[in-house]
Amino acid sequence: MRKFITLALAVITFAACTNTNDKMSKCENDSWEKVFPLSEKVSHKKVSFPTQYGITLVGDLYWPNDQMVNAQMVNGKRAALAVSGPFGATKEQSSGLYAMKMAERGFIALAFDPSFTGESSGEPRRTASPDINTEDFMAAVDYLSKLPEVDTNRIGIIGICGWGGIALNAAAADPRIKATVASTMYDMTRVSGNGYFDSADSEEARHEARVAIAAQRLADPAAMAGGVIDPLPDDAPQFVKDYHDYYKTARGYHVRSGNSNDGWRVIGTQAYANSRFLYYINEIRSAVLVMHGEKAHSRYFGEAAYHYMVDGKAEGYKSVVAPNPCPENKELLIIPGASHCDLYDGGFTGPAGTGEPKNLIPWDKLAEFFNTNLK
């Protein structure tokens, strides 16, 4: 099982067309290279913006063509959403799809590449930091807040997979975030420090991992851990097969995606293993929807985060904290029959996306959640 823990942890030419003072207009030099088709209901352009760490993030901005969509426009301004994830993916994959689907429903939506990944800047490539990744979301909120079309009091975020946990961390840190969706979430700090299903939650196991990473820093700090394993071994767990089905096939492969290619730096999540997200999520006053698949191997992350956030205690969290002051706007949504990767793109009936779409992502439910809470 340990080899698959290591493998699965790994899964986890730009010209800017605009600046934060521009009115939204299509980018003349933009090309479409997503793993999903562009909806006729939305417009799109490439954008870039800075973080407080001096890194430039690159994103795709989507907005509805129909000016009548979303009756909740206030003084000509729209609610806006920032979207990122899964961990190790790019904006051309799941996050772009989420952003586009939300734009169809009336939102201005930004899917962005995190620091050190995709088209965003930052060296060394494909590394992670609890602070920097949380800042990525807050920098996206900065960018959206400066768009003249955006109502600064109605900004939400969506985090997918590993970025679901990061989204909750950002929501705890930044009260400008008025509503948050964590979809098929991982707590990357918990899995990095404890292993999958907390199977390595011991001082001895963590010491062994720390020794190995310390040696790697001297041997070859730039070494990559490899993307999703390919070809699949016969004894691969189902969730590893699901990752392969998304990242390694035409369904979700992208040339800039670490998960689709050479993966993550071996030492790239070292900071995650010795940190913990979610410590203050019980203090999030804004609305939160945690959405998970019934059959997702990662479901325990979302359920634990939800109960820790609302009740102040949950399995896998050693501290007991005060219950949330605003539990009434927190929701746990379990999607019947859905696996972890089904919530990346809605799922397909056959391998490698060869069958009919399952349409397991409740787009209208997400829009309803944001419309209700971004007022």
C-alpha positions as CSV (number, residue, x, y, z in Angstrom):
1,M,0.0,0.0,0.0
2,R,2.9,2.4,0.8
3,K,4.0,2.5,-2.9
4,F,0.5,3.7,-3.9
5,I,0.5,6.3,-1.1
6,T,3.6,7.8,-2.6
7,L,2.2,7.6,-6.1
8,A,-1.1,9.1,-5.2
9,L,0.5,12.0,-3.3
10,A,2.1,13.0,-6.6
11,V,-1.3,13.5,-8.1
12,I,-2.3,15.2,-6.1
13,T,3.9,30.8,-24.0
14,F,1.9,33.4,-22.3
15,A,0.7,36.9,-23.3
16,A,-1.4,38.8,-20.8
17,C,-4.5,40.2,-22.4
18,T,-5.8,42.4,-19.6
19,N,-5.1,44.2,-16.3
20,T,-7.3,44.8,-13.3
21,N,-8.4,48.1,-14.7
22,D,-9.6,46.8,-18.1
23,K,-13.2,46.3,-19.0
24,M,-13.7,42.6,-19.9
25,S,-13.2,41.8,-23.5
26,K,-12.1,38.8,-25.4
27,C,-8.4,38.3,-25.8
28,E,-7.4,38.5,-29.5
29,N,-4.4,36.2,-29.1
30,D,-6.0,33.7,-26.9
31,S,-6.3,30.1,-28.0
32,W,-8.5,27.3,-26.7
33,E,-6.5,24.4,-25.2
34,K,-8.8,23.1,-22.5
35,V,-9.9,19.5,-22.0
36,F,-13.6,20.6,-22.3
37,P,-15.3,22.5,-25.1
38,L,-16.0,26.3,-24.7
39,S,-19.6,26.9,-24.0
40,E,-21.5,29.2,-26.4
41,K,-23.1,30.8,-23.3
42,V,-19.9,32.4,-22.0
43,S,-16.9,34.6,-23.0
44,H,-13.4,34.0,-21.9
45,K,-9.9,35.5,-21.8
46,K,-6.5,34.9,-20.3
47,V,-5.5,37.2,-17.4
48,S,-2.6,37.5,-14.9
49,F,-2.2,39.1,-11.5
50,P,0.4,39.2,-8.7
51,T,0.5,37.6,-5.2
52,Q,1.9,39.2,-2.1
53,Y,4.9,36.8,-2.5
54,G,5.9,38.4,-5.8
55,I,4.6,35.5,-7.9
56,T,2.5,36.1,-11.0
57,L,-0.6,33.9,-11.3
58,V,-2.2,33.2,-14.7
59,G,-5.9,32.5,-15.0
60,D,-8.8,32.1,-17.3
61,L,-11.7,34.5,-16.7
62,Y,-15.2,33.5,-17.8
63,W,-18.4,35.6,-17.8
64,P,-21.9,35.1,-19.2
65,N,-22.8,36.3,-22.7
66,D,-26.5,36.8,-21.7
67,Q,-26.7,39.9,-19.6
68,M,-30.1,38.8,-18.4
69,V,-28.6,35.7,-16.6
70,N,-28.6,36.0,-12.8
71,A,-31.3,38.3,-11.7
72,Q,-29.2,39.1,-8.6
73,M,-27.1,41.7,-10.4
74,V,-26.8,44.7,-8.2
75,N,-26.1,48.1,-9.9
76,G,-24.8,46.3,-12.9
77,K,-22.3,44.3,-11.0
78,R,-22.1,40.5,-10.7
79,A,-21.0,38.1,-8.0
80,A,-17.7,36.5,-8.7
81,L,-15.9,33.2,-8.0
82,A,-12.2,32.1,-7.9
83,V,-11.6,28.5,-8.6
84,S,-8.5,26.2,-8.3
85,G,-7.6,22.6,-8.2
86,P,-7.2,19.7,-8.2
87,F,-3.8,19.6,-6.6
88,G,-1.3,19.0,-9.4
89,A,-3.7,20.0,-12.1
90,T,-4.0,23.1,-14.2
91,K,-6.8,25.6,-15.1
92,E,-7.3,23.8,-18.4
93,Q,-8.7,20.9,-16.5
94,S,-11.3,20.6,-13.8
95,S,-11.1,24.2,-12.4
96,G,-11.7,25.7,-15.8
97,L,-14.8,23.5,-16.3
98,Y,-16.2,24.6,-12.9
99,A,-15.5,28.3,-13.7
100,M,-17.2,28.0,-17.1
101,K,-20.2,26.2,-15.7
102,M,-20.6,28.9,-13.1
103,A,-20.3,31.6,-15.7
104,E,-23.1,29.9,-17.6
105,R,-25.2,30.5,-14.5
106,G,-24.4,34.2,-14.2
107,F,-21.2,34.5,-12.3
108,I,-17.9,36.1,-13.3
109,A,-15.5,33.1,-12.6
110,L,-11.7,32.9,-12.5
111,A,-9.9,29.6,-12.8
112,F,-6.2,30.0,-12.0
113,D,-3.0,28.1,-12.0
114,P,-1.4,28.1,-8.5
115,S,2.1,29.4,-7.7
116,F,4.8,27.2,-9.2
117,T,2.5,25.4,-11.6
118,G,1.0,25.6,-15.1
119,E,1.5,29.0,-16.6
120,S,2.0,30.8,-13.3
121,S,5.4,31.9,-12.2
122,G,7.5,30.7,-9.3
123,E,10.7,28.6,-9.0
124,P,11.4,25.8,-8.4
125,R,8.4,24.3,-10.4
126,R,5.7,22.2,-8.8
127,T,6.4,22.8,-5.2
128,A,3.9,23.7,-2.5
129,S,3.6,25.8,0.6
130,P,0.7,26.2,3.1
131,D,1.2,29.9,3.2
132,I,1.8,30.6,-0.5
133,N,-1.1,28.4,-1.6
134,T,-3.5,30.1,0.8
135,E,-2.2,33.4,-0.5
136,D,-3.0,32.3,-4.1
137,F,-6.7,32.2,-3.3
138,M,-6.5,35.6,-1.5
139,A,-4.6,37.1,-4.5
140,A,-7.4,35.9,-6.8
141,V,-9.9,37.6,-4.5
142,D,-7.7,40.8,-4.8
143,Y,-7.9,40.5,-8.6
144,L,-11.6,40.0,-8.8
145,S,-12.2,42.8,-6.3
146,K,-10.6,45.3,-8.7
147,L,-12.7,44.4,-11.7
148,P,-15.3,47.1,-12.3
149,E,-17.9,44.5,-13.2
150,V,-17.6,42.6,-9.8
151,D,-19.5,43.4,-6.7
152,T,-16.7,43.3,-4.1
153,N,-19.2,42.2,-1.4
154,R,-20.2,39.1,-3.3
155,I,-17.1,37.0,-3.9
156,G,-16.8,33.3,-3.3
157,I,-14.3,30.5,-4.0
158,I,-14.3,26.9,-5.1
159,G,-11.5,24.5,-4.3
160,I,-11.3,21.1,-5.9
161,C,-9.5,18.0,-4.4
162,G,-6.4,19.3,-2.6
163,W,-7.5,22.8,-3.2
164,G,-10.7,22.1,-1.3
165,G,-8.7,22.1,1.9
166,I,-6.8,25.1,0.8
167,A,-10.0,26.9,0.1
168,L,-11.3,26.3,3.6
169,N,-8.0,27.6,5.0
170,A,-8.3,30.7,2.9
171,A,-12.0,31.2,4.0
172,A,-10.8,31.0,7.6
173,A,-8.2,33.7,6.9
174,D,-10.0,36.1,4.7
175,P,-13.5,37.5,5.6
176,R,-13.8,39.0,2.1
177,I,-14.7,35.4,1.0
178,K,-18.4,35.2,1.5
179,A,-19.1,31.7,0.4
180,T,-16.9,28.6,-0.2
181,V,-17.4,25.3,-1.9
182,A,-14.9,22.5,-1.1
183,S,-15.5,19.8,-3.8
184,T,-14.1,16.2,-3.4
185,M,-11.6,17.7,-1.0
186,Y,-8.3,16.5,0.3
187,D,-6.7,17.9,3.4
188,M,-3.2,17.9,1.9
189,T,-1.5,18.5,5.2
190,R,-3.2,15.5,6.9
191,V,-2.4,13.1,4.1
192,S,1.1,14.4,3.8
193,G,1.7,13.9,7.5
194,N,-0.4,10.9,8.2
195,G,-0.6,8.9,4.9
196,Y,-3.8,7.8,3.3
197,F,-6.5,6.8,5.8
198,D,-4.1,7.8,8.6
199,S,-2.2,4.6,7.9
200,A,1.1,6.3,8.7
201,D,0.0,8.4,11.7
202,S,2.8,7.6,14.0
203,E,6.0,9.3,15.1
204,E,8.0,6.4,13.7
205,A,6.4,6.6,10.2
206,R,6.8,10.4,10.1
207,H,10.4,10.1,11.2
208,E,11.1,7.6,8.5
209,A,9.6,10.0,5.9
210,R,11.5,13.0,7.3
211,V,14.8,11.1,7.0
212,A,14.1,10.1,3.4
213,I,13.2,13.7,2.4
214,A,16.2,15.1,4.2
215,A,18.4,12.8,2.2
216,Q,16.6,13.7,-1.0
217,R,17.3,17.4,-0.5
218,L,21.0,16.7,-0.7
219,A,20.9,14.0,-3.4
220,D,18.7,15.8,-5.9
221,P,16.3,18.4,-4.7
222,A,14.8,18.9,-8.2
223,A,13.8,15.3,-8.7
224,M,10.2,14.7,-9.6
225,A,8.0,12.1,-8.0
226,G,6.3,11.1,-11.3
227,G,2.7,11.8,-12.2
228,V,-0.1,9.3,-12.1
229,I,1.4,5.9,-12.6
230,D,1.4,4.6,-16.2
231,P,0.9,1.8,-17.1
232,L,-1.3,0.7,-14.3
233,P,-0.1,-2.3,-12.3
234,D,-2.7,-5.1,-11.9
235,D,-3.0,-4.5,-8.1
236,A,-3.6,-0.7,-8.3
237,P,-6.3,0.4,-6.0
238,Q,-9.5,1.7,-7.7
239,F,-8.8,5.3,-6.8
240,V,-5.5,5.1,-8.6
241,K,-7.2,3.7,-11.6
242,D,-9.7,6.6,-11.4
243,Y,-6.8,9.1,-11.4
244,H,-5.3,7.3,-14.5
245,D,-8.7,7.4,-16.2
246,Y,-8.8,11.2,-15.8
247,Y,-5.2,12.4,-16.1
248,K,-3.7,9.9,-18.5
249,T,-6.4,9.8,-21.2
250,A,-8.1,12.2,-23.6
251,R,-10.7,12.7,-20.9
252,G,-8.4,15.0,-18.8
253,Y,-4.8,14.9,-20.1
254,H,-3.1,18.2,-20.4
255,V,0.5,18.9,-21.4
256,R,1.1,21.3,-18.4
257,S,-0.5,19.2,-15.8
258,G,1.9,17.6,-13.4
259,N,-0.5,14.8,-12.7
260,S,-0.7,14.0,-16.4
261,N,3.1,14.1,-16.8
262,D,6.1,14.0,-14.6
263,G,4.4,14.9,-11.4
264,W,5.5,16.8,-8.3
265,R,8.9,17.5,-6.8
266,V,9.8,14.7,-4.4
267,I,10.4,17.2,-1.7
268,G,7.6,19.6,-2.9
269,T,5.2,18.9,-0.1
270,Q,7.6,18.7,2.7
271,A,6.1,21.8,4.3
272,Y,2.7,20.3,4.2
273,A,3.8,17.2,6.1
274,N,4.8,19.3,9.1
275,S,1.9,21.8,9.1
276,R,-1.9,21.6,9.5
277,F,-4.6,23.4,7.5
278,L,-8.1,23.9,8.9
279,Y,-7.1,24.8,12.5
280,Y,-9.4,27.8,12.5
281,I,-12.2,26.6,10.2
282,N,-14.5,26.4,13.1
283,E,-14.4,30.2,13.1
284,I,-15.5,30.6,9.5
285,R,-18.6,32.7,9.7
286,S,-19.4,32.7,6.0
287,A,-21.2,30.0,4.1
288,V,-19.5,26.7,3.3
289,L,-20.6,23.7,1.2
290,V,-18.5,20.6,1.5
291,M,-19.4,18.3,-1.5
292,H,-18.1,14.7,-1.8
293,G,-18.9,11.6,-3.7
294,E,-20.5,8.7,-1.8
295,K,-17.9,6.3,-3.1
296,A,-14.9,8.6,-3.0
297,H,-11.8,7.2,-1.2
298,S,-11.3,10.8,0.0
299,R,-14.7,11.2,1.6
300,Y,-13.3,11.0,5.1
301,F,-11.4,14.2,4.5
302,G,-14.5,16.2,3.7
303,E,-16.7,14.7,6.4
304,A,-14.0,15.2,9.1
305,A,-13.5,18.8,8.0
306,Y,-17.2,19.5,8.0
307,H,-17.7,18.1,11.5
308,Y,-14.6,19.8,12.8
309,M,-15.8,23.1,11.3
310,V,-19.3,22.8,12.8
311,D,-18.9,20.8,16.0
312,G,-15.3,21.6,16.9
313,K,-14.2,18.0,16.9
314,A,-13.8,15.2,14.5
315,E,-12.0,11.9,14.0
316,G,-8.4,12.6,12.8
317,Y,-8.2,16.0,14.6
318,K,-6.6,15.8,18.0
319,S,-7.6,19.3,19.2
320,V,-11.1,20.0,20.5
321,V,-12.2,23.6,19.7
322,A,-15.3,25.7,20.2
323,P,-18.3,25.0,17.9
324,N,-18.8,27.3,14.9
325,P,-20.6,30.6,15.7
326,C,-22.6,30.3,12.4
327,P,-23.4,26.6,11.9
328,E,-26.6,27.3,10.1
329,N,-24.8,28.2,6.8
330,K,-22.6,25.1,6.7
331,E,-23.7,22.1,4.5
332,L,-22.3,18.7,3.8
333,L,-23.5,17.3,0.4
334,I,-22.9,13.7,-0.5
335,I,-23.4,12.8,-4.2
336,P,-24.9,9.3,-4.5
337,G,-22.7,6.8,-6.5
338,A,-19.9,9.3,-7.2
339,S,-16.2,8.6,-6.9
340,H,-13.5,11.1,-6.2
341,C,-12.7,11.8,-9.9
342,D,-16.4,11.9,-10.9
343,L,-16.5,15.3,-9.3
344,Y,-13.7,16.5,-11.5
345,D,-15.9,16.6,-14.6
346,G,-19.1,14.8,-13.8
347,G,-17.8,11.3,-14.6
348,F,-18.3,9.0,-17.5
349,T,-20.0,5.6,-17.9
350,G,-17.0,3.9,-19.5
351,P,-13.2,3.9,-19.0
352,A,-11.2,6.9,-20.3
353,G,-14.4,8.9,-20.8
354,T,-15.5,6.6,-23.6
355,G,-19.1,6.3,-22.5
356,E,-21.9,8.7,-21.8
357,P,-21.4,11.5,-19.3
358,K,-22.8,10.8,-15.9
359,N,-23.4,14.5,-15.1
360,L,-22.8,13.9,-11.4
361,I,-21.8,17.5,-10.5
362,P,-24.9,19.4,-9.4
363,W,-24.1,22.7,-11.2
364,D,-27.5,24.2,-10.4
365,K,-27.1,23.3,-6.7
366,L,-23.8,25.1,-6.6
367,A,-25.3,28.1,-8.3
368,E,-28.2,28.1,-5.8
369,F,-25.7,27.9,-2.9
370,F,-23.7,30.9,-4.2
371,N,-26.8,32.9,-5.2
372,T,-28.3,32.4,-1.7
373,N,-25.1,33.3,0.2
374,L,-23.6,36.0,-2.0
375,K,-26.1,38.7,-1.3
